[in-house]
Amino acid sequence: MSDIQITPEVRKKDKVLEPGQLELLEAFALSQAAVEATALSRLRHA
């Protein structure tokens, strides 16, 4: 269960991230969500 929320507000406010880092963070968050969804689906069908 990841608490990563990526919203347009975060994009505007967060000037600390270098170009490309936000994309990496988004990719990581998406992959984590996919892993969680897969695990949940496996549990349901077990």
N, C-alpha and C positions, 0 to 999 in steps of 0.2 A: 504494500500500500504506500505509494509515493504521494507526497503532498505538494509536488511540483505543479504550480499553476502558471502558465505562460499567457499573459494577457497583453493587449496593446498598451495598457498603462505601464506595465513593466518595461516594455520596449522604450517608451518615451522617457521614463524617469531614470533608467539605469544607464548611465554614461560610463560606468566603470568597465563594462565588457568591451573587449576589443572586437573589431569587425570579424565575423565568422564564429565567435564564441557563442553567440545566441543561437545560431543555427545548430551548433554542436549540442548545446543544451536541449534544444527542441528535439533533435534526433534522439538524444539519450532518453528524454522524457517519453517520447513516442515508443521507443523500444522497450522501456520499462512497462509502459501500459500494455503493450502487446504481450510481453512475458506474463504479466499478471492475468490478462484475459485468457491466455492459453492455459495457464495453471488452473484458473477457475473452471474453464470448460472441461479440462481433464478430470477435475474433482467431481463435476456434475455427472459426467458420463462414466465414472469409474464403477 
